[in-house]
Amino acid sequence: MSRIGKLPISVPAGVSIEHKDGIVTVKGPKGELSQKLDSSILMKVDEGQIVFEIDENSPVNYKQKQAFHGLYRSLINNMVVGVSEGFTKTLELVGVGYRVSNQGNLIEFSLGYTHPIFLQLPDEVKVETKSERNQNPLIILESCDKQLLGLICAKIRSFRMPEPYKGKGILFKGEVIRRKSGKTAAAK
């Protein structure tokens, strides 16, 4: 059995869970999320806890069942945490002349290209940009859906990936880039 899959999920107050026709719906103060559950995994909700078990009669091979056991437990746990507390990611723009601004969910990037880059975010994601003097510009993204938030962060990072020679690019707040030394003087 999966060590992660065996752990029960405690359901906080204000969060409701519904399991119908293989689809789990989690509702809370921050939003509502749904996830399809594989038939080889059984989910039981009792006394404020969710427990996952492997269905021994399922035709799926045992190794796959074990993988699904931990996977679906993690996905449902992320949904419960998301609708109750939410997730936040902070991105930092490191580079001379790099700027960012937003109007609602439309973000405008100035990243050293000949043109600005525009990105329209879905309604589930809230965005805030900060530009202070002598500080790197920040993008603060907040959502109840952890998968969507990670996908958007990856898309934003793809505009200017961090590079190891000058350390420029779009980084997560607190991320450290391993620096490389450039070319040395010609060998004799």
C-alpha positions in Angstrom: 0.0 0.0 0.0 1.0 3.6 -0.6 2.3 5.4 2.5 0.7 8.6 1.3 -2.5 6.9 0.3 -3.0 5.4 3.8 -3.0 8.9 5.5 -6.5 10.2 6.3 -7.5 13.7 5.2 -9.1 15.8 7.9 -11.9 18.0 6.5 -12.0 21.5 8.0 -15.2 23.3 9.0 -17.0 24.9 6.1 -15.8 22.4 3.5 -18.3 19.9 2.1 -17.5 16.8 0.0 -19.7 15.0 -2.4 -18.9 11.7 -4.2 -21.2 10.7 -7.0 -20.7 8.6 -10.1 -16.9 8.5 -9.7 -16.6 12.3 -9.4 -15.5 14.0 -6.2 -16.7 17.6 -5.7 -15.2 19.7 -2.9 -16.9 23.0 -1.9 -15.5 25.6 0.5 -15.2 29.3 1.2 -12.6 29.9 -1.6 -14.4 28.0 -4.4 -15.4 24.7 -5.8 -13.3 21.9 -7.4 -14.1 18.6 -9.0 -11.9 15.5 -9.7 -12.7 12.2 -11.4 -11.8 9.2 -9.2 -10.5 6.0 -10.7 -12.7 2.9 -10.2 -9.9 1.0 -8.5 -9.9 3.4 -5.5 -12.6 3.5 -2.9 -13.3 6.7 -0.9 -15.0 6.8 2.4 -16.1 10.0 4.2 -16.9 9.7 7.9 -16.7 12.0 11.0 -14.7 14.8 9.3 -12.2 12.5 7.7 -11.6 11.1 4.2 -10.0 7.6 3.9 -8.9 6.0 0.6 -8.7 2.2 0.1 -7.7 0.0 -2.9 -10.5 -2.0 -4.4 -9.1 -5.6 -4.5 -11.7 -6.7 -7.1 -10.7 -4.1 -9.7 -9.2 -5.5 -12.9 -6.3 -2.9 -12.8 -2.9 -4.4 -11.9 -1.7 -4.0 -8.3 1.2 -1.7 -9.0 -1.1 0.7 -10.8 -3.6 0.6 -8.0 -0.9 1.5 -5.5 0.1 4.5 -7.7 -3.5 5.6 -7.9 -3.9 5.2 -4.2 -1.3 7.9 -3.4 -2.1 10.0 -6.4 -5.8 10.5 -5.7 -5.2 11.0 -2.0 -2.8 13.9 -2.9 -5.2 15.4 -5.4 -8.2 15.4 -3.1 -6.0 16.7 -0.2 -4.9 19.6 -2.5 -8.5 20.3 -3.3 -9.5 20.4 0.4 -6.6 22.7 1.3 -7.3 24.9 -1.8 -11.0 25.5 -1.1 -10.3 26.2 2.6 -7.0 28.2 2.6 -6.0 28.7 -1.1 -2.5 28.6 -2.7 -0.2 31.5 -3.4 2.9 31.7 -5.6 5.2 34.7 -5.9 7.3 35.3 -9.0 10.2 37.8 -9.2 11.4 39.4 -12.4 15.3 39.7 -12.3 16.8 41.8 -15.1 17.5 45.4 -16.1 14.3 47.0 -17.5 12.0 44.1 -16.8 8.6 45.4 -15.8 5.1 44.0 -15.2 1.7 45.5 -14.8 -1.9 44.2 -14.7 -5.4 45.5 -15.4 -7.7 42.9 -13.8 -6.6 39.5 -15.0 -4.6 40.8 -18.0 -0.9 40.9 -17.3 1.5 43.0 -19.5 5.2 42.0 -19.4 8.2 44.0 -20.6 11.0 41.5 -20.7 13.6 43.0 -23.0 11.9 41.8 -26.2 11.0 44.3 -29.0 7.3 44.0 -28.0 5.3 43.6 -24.8 3.9 40.2 -23.9 0.2 40.0 -22.8 -1.3 37.1 -20.8 -5.0 36.7 -20.0 -5.5 34.7 -16.8 -8.6 32.6 -16.1 -11.1 34.0 -13.6 -10.1 31.4 -10.9 -6.7 33.1 -10.5 -6.3 36.4 -8.8 -3.2 38.4 -9.7 -1.4 41.3 -8.0 1.8 43.1 -9.3 4.2 45.1 -7.2 6.9 47.4 -8.5 8.9 49.3 -5.9 11.9 51.5 -6.4 15.3 49.6 -6.2 13.4 46.3 -5.9 12.7 43.6 -8.5 9.1 43.6 -9.8 6.9 40.9 -8.2 3.8 38.9 -9.5 1.6 37.4 -6.7 -0.8 34.7 -8.0 -3.5 33.3 -5.8 -6.0 30.5 -6.5 -7.8 27.5 -5.0 -6.7 25.2 -7.8 -3.0 24.1 -7.2 -2.7 22.5 -10.7 -3.9 25.5 -12.5 -1.7 27.8 -10.5 1.4 25.7 -11.3 0.5 25.6 -15.0 0.2 29.5 -15.1 3.5 29.9 -13.2 5.2 27.6 -15.7 3.7 29.6 -18.6 4.9 32.9 -17.2 8.4 31.5 -16.5 8.6 30.3 -20.1 8.7 33.9 -21.3 12.2 34.4 -19.8 13.6 31.3 -18.2 16.3 31.9 -15.6 19.8 31.7 -17.1 22.9 30.7 -15.2 25.4 33.3 -16.5 23.9 36.6 -15.4 21.1 35.2 -13.2 18.4 37.1 -15.2 14.9 35.8 -15.8 11.6 35.1 -14.1 12.2 33.2 -10.8 10.1 32.0 -7.9 10.6 34.2 -4.8 13.5 32.9 -2.9 14.8 30.6 -5.7 18.5 30.4 -6.0 20.1 30.0 -9.5 23.4 28.1 -9.7 25.7 30.5 -11.4 28.3 29.5 -14.0 31.5 31.4 -14.7 31.8 32.7 -18.2 34.6 32.1 -20.7 38.1 32.6 -19.2 41.0 34.2 -20.9 42.6 32.3 -23.8 44.8 29.4 -22.8 48.5 29.6 -23.5 
